[in-house]
Amino acid sequence: MEDCLAKKMEITVSEAEKRTGRNAMNIQETYTAYLIETRAVESQNEGQCAPVESLWRRYSEFELLRNYLSVTYPHIVVPPLPEKRADFVWHKLSADNMDPDFVERRRIGLENFLLRVASHPVLCQDKIFYAFLMQEGGWKEMVNETGFQLKADSRLKALNATFRVKSPDKRFTELKHYSDELQSVISHLLRVRARVADRLYGVYKVHGNYGRVFSEWSAIEKEMGDGLQSAGHHMDVYAASIDDILEEEEHYADQLKEYLFYAEALRAVCRKHELMQYDLEMAAQDLTSKKQQCEELATGTVRTFSLKGMTSKLFGQETPEQREAKIKVLEEQIQEGEEQLKSKNLEGRDFVKSAWADIERFKEQKNHDLKEALISYAVMQISMCKKGIQVWTNAKECFSKM
Amino acid sequence: MEAEGRVPRPALPAVGEGPGADSHLDAGALGTAQGPLLAAEVLALDDEEDDLEVFSKDSSLTEVNSFSPSVPISPSSMINQYKFEDGPELRDLFITVDDPESHITAIETFITYRVVTKTTRGEFDSSEYEVRRRYQDFLWLKSKLEEAHPTLIIPPLPEKFIMKGMVERFSDEFIETRRKALHKFLNRIADHPTLTFNEDFKIFLTAQAWELSSHKKQGPGLLSRMGQTVRAVASSVRGAVKNRPEMFTEMNNYMETFSQKINLLDKIAHRIYKEERDYFNEMKEYGPIHTLWSASEEDVAESLKGVASCIDRCCRATEKRMAGLSEHLLPILHEYVLYSEILMGVLKRRDQIQGELDSKVDALANKKTDKDLFSEEIGKLEDKVERANNALKADWDRWKQNMQWDMRSTFTNVAENNLRYYEE
């Protein structure tokens, strides 16, 4: 396996900044720009630190990069970008794109995206990607010059193919089902998680009221006073602890979200396959019908009902010369068609092979990542419980001293 | 005047050794007939409120009453109140309230509860009693106790209706909550050094249904109760009592703040319960999603199933925590909310009595005639007030100790529950 870019270079998205500027329609707008820093990784022996190169990019440029990659490498499961707008928020989080927490999480997501592309054996070698990281000016033009937009399949075509394709590779059909299930289950999970977080927040925060009332109450008590006061303090600690806990959980949610969006990437690959397969089937069909026509003309038998047959019956047969000419044209077309079919077949098979290879790679990555995410979630829960135990043990002590 | 009488036995509340039956009814009837305006004996009291001693004379007080009836016996008895010990080993009266049953008559439907009493006390004819009582009977008992001891702290009864929750009057939850509260009510009375010997209390515990209703009818009736209300209104119109001793002003202030705080705590606890319930409801959905997901995965399936089962365990732990809350913390907080109301009432009544005293003193200052008569009355009133004060103070301290202990144990309980929750 070739050396991935990620191994040769450190990539970070280190900062985010609010900018104002004029957009394509010359309207003033505010956007956030992200600083991408790259540094070549020197081998250990040299012991020197290479200089850091950096440039600023905004979210729309990331989108452009991704679109380019998806079109140029349709057989690859291209890593997804973090969400454009905040979704699955629970009430404390704002849905504002400018909110610093959101920006921060997006920064991490963008960094993750770059790292994933850089560690992909195929994608990391792409020149446009490299330029994205290194070349500030003129990158957009460079991308557009590749003319990738023309290569993009129309949505309508793809939809049509999905419905009409007769015998797609079974594995892809299964994969499509899987990605649908994955998407639905993850989004459901995220929704419920957001609600659970909301409720948990409520429980903790109301305990904070205890703190206040306890301390007010302790003012009028004599023997109970001290105990109450310190217990109240612990209640406040308890109530405050939920903020950190839930912030950590957001990271977990983001990890799951990435795979939610990955499902879409999977579906894109499946669609491409279906499109190619449909194309192939259409070409084959076309060829068959042409061959049939040829045969009919040559032998003069009308095997299938056709308008031509009818008209010739009604209006008389063609002259032998005309027929000869037609046959010749058809034979040429058949020749072309057969060649095309062959190459399409080859293309199709290649696509399936390379796509499936990448899908296997993706599966492994996914399993690994999900396991890690679940483990870290469990660790988070344990630490939350430990904190809870601590607080309530302290509180219990205070209470028993009352 | 020093009391003559027996040496009180240190540990047990003094049990009257005298004859039983007649004095029972006498004392009871007299006690109630005369209401709060008993022509009280002047009792010499110790200065230490907590160690009021009572000697029960043979012919009279088989019922220890802070107002000794004007039975022509030795005018001086000292009321012996021992410091309340929390230990159950010293109890000789065990009461349980259980087994609610609904009765349907032509006019109404109501619930009765079984009250079982076990005792080793002499004045009870047998050692075990089982009777059925309904809520109205409890109300009756409470009002009798209040009449007899206006300045003692009578434990609260569960409310007639609950406004907040849409709880049907006969829902199981409501009945169970009420049963527990009634059980507590009777036990608190039993544990109270004075109230436990109240005659009406005893009748409540032992009399059969028909006996009870006939006894009820013997009450002082509407008139005296109205009189009391009128006086109450009059005194409140008069405004704050002038000569209220410092101690009671403090108590009053304390009670106001306390009542505020305890109400807040009650609200907070209810809110927490509600939030936890919502949390629990959401959690219920959370676990199964993971199981669903594991169906589409191969490699990660095990981990997902693991997470699902942990989440379910969390759910169960949350359930336990909620149950703990509703069983322990909420009822106690509620009880103390009611208590704070009661205490305010008691303080008011004390003020009332004091007010009477004051007005009589004023009257004396104005009229020079009938001095002797007045001074005797005044003397009696003064003593009454003082006794009331002292009884209140003693009870108050007792109550506070109880409360502290209750609060402590309740919150410790909550803390423990939470610990258990987190450990799971």
HADDOCK unambig.tbl for C-alpha pairs under 7 A between the chains (distance, minus, plus):
assign (segid A and resid 178 and name CA) (segid B and resid 296 and name CA) 6.79 0.50 0.50
assign (segid A and resid 185 and name CA) (segid B and resid 289 and name CA) 6.94 0.50 0.50
assign (segid A and resid 185 and name CA) (segid B and resid 293 and name CA) 6.08 0.50 0.50
assign (segid A and resid 189 and name CA) (segid B and resid 286 and name CA) 6.90 0.50 0.50
assign (segid A and resid 189 and name CA) (segid B and resid 289 and name CA) 6.26 0.50 0.50
assign (segid A and resid 192 and name CA) (segid B and resid 282 and name CA) 6.89 0.50 0.50
assign (segid A and resid 192 and name CA) (segid B and resid 286 and name CA) 6.16 0.50 0.50
assign (segid A and resid 193 and name CA) (segid B and resid 286 and name CA) 6.99 0.50 0.50
assign (segid A and resid 195 and name CA) (segid B and resid 282 and name CA) 6.73 0.50 0.50
assign (segid A and resid 196 and name CA) (segid B and resid 279 and name CA) 6.02 0.50 0.50
assign (segid A and resid 196 and name CA) (segid B and resid 282 and name CA) 5.61 0.50 0.50
assign (segid A and resid 196 and name CA) (segid B and resid 283 and name CA) 6.33 0.50 0.50
assign (segid A and resid 199 and name CA) (segid B and resid 275 and name CA) 6.36 0.50 0.50
assign (segid A and resid 199 and name CA) (segid B and resid 278 and name CA) 6.48 0.50 0.50
assign (segid A and resid 199 and name CA) (segid B and resid 279 and name CA) 4.92 0.50 0.50
assign (segid A and resid 200 and name CA) (segid B and resid 279 and name CA) 6.14 0.50 0.50
assign (segid A and resid 202 and name CA) (segid B and resid 275 and name CA) 6.22 0.50 0.50
assign (segid A and resid 203 and name CA) (segid B and resid 272 and name CA) 5.81 0.50 0.50
assign (segid A and resid 203 and name CA) (segid B and resid 275 and name CA) 5.43 0.50 0.50
assign (segid A and resid 203 and name CA) (segid B and resid 276 and name CA) 6.11 0.50 0.50
assign (segid A and resid 206 and name CA) (segid B and resid 268 and name CA) 6.89 0.50 0.50
assign (segid A and resid 206 and name CA) (segid B and resid 272 and name CA) 6.24 0.50 0.50
assign (segid A and resid 209 and name CA) (segid B and resid 268 and name CA) 6.99 0.50 0.50
assign (segid A and resid 210 and name CA) (segid B and resid 265 and name CA) 6.94 0.50 0.50
assign (segid A and resid 213 and name CA) (segid B and resid 261 and name CA) 6.38 0.50 0.50
assign (segid A and resid 217 and name CA) (segid B and resid 258 and name CA) 6.90 0.50 0.50
assign (segid A and resid 217 and name CA) (segid B and resid 261 and name CA) 6.20 0.50 0.50
assign (segid A and resid 220 and name CA) (segid B and resid 254 and name CA) 6.51 0.50 0.50
assign (segid A and resid 367 and name CA) (segid B and resid 299 and name CA) 6.37 0.50 0.50
assign (segid A and resid 367 and name CA) (segid B and resid 300 and name CA) 5.92 0.50 0.50
assign (segid A and resid 371 and name CA) (segid B and resid 300 and name CA) 6.39 0.50 0.50
assign (segid A and resid 371 and name CA) (segid B and resid 303 and name CA) 6.83 0.50 0.50
assign (segid A and resid 385 and name CA) (segid B and resid 422 and name CA) 4.88 0.50 0.50
assign (segid A and resid 385 and name CA) (segid B and resid 423 and name CA) 6.93 0.50 0.50
assign (segid A and resid 388 and name CA) (segid B and resid 422 and name CA) 6.38 0.50 0.50
assign (segid A and resid 389 and name CA) (segid B and resid 419 and name CA) 5.30 0.50 0.50
assign (segid A and resid 389 and name CA) (segid B and resid 422 and name CA) 6.02 0.50 0.50
assign (segid A and resid 392 and name CA) (segid B and resid 415 and name CA) 5.27 0.50 0.50
assign (segid A and resid 392 and name CA) (segid B and resid 418 and name CA) 6.72 0.50 0.50
assign (segid A and resid 392 and name CA) (segid B and resid 419 and name CA) 6.30 0.50 0.50
assign (segid A and resid 393 and name CA) (segid B and resid 415 and name CA) 6.94 0.50 0.50
assign (segid A and resid 395 and name CA) (segid B and resid 415 and name CA) 6.73 0.50 0.50
assign (segid A and resid 396 and name CA) (segid B and resid 412 and name CA) 5.13 0.50 0.50
assign (segid A and resid 396 and name CA) (segid B and resid 415 and name CA) 5.41 0.50 0.50
assign (segid A and resid 399 and name CA) (segid B and resid 408 and name CA) 5.43 0.50 0.50
assign (segid A and resid 399 and name CA) (segid B and resid 411 and name CA) 6.39 0.50 0.50
assign (segid A and resid 399 and name CA) (segid B and resid 412 and name CA) 5.88 0.50 0.50
assign (segid A and resid 400 and name CA) (segid B and resid 408 and name CA) 5.86 0.50 0.50
assign (segid A and resid 400 and name CA) (segid B and resid 412 and name CA) 6.54 0.50 0.50
assign (segid A and resid 402 and name CA) (segid B and resid 408 and name CA) 6.25 0.50 0.50
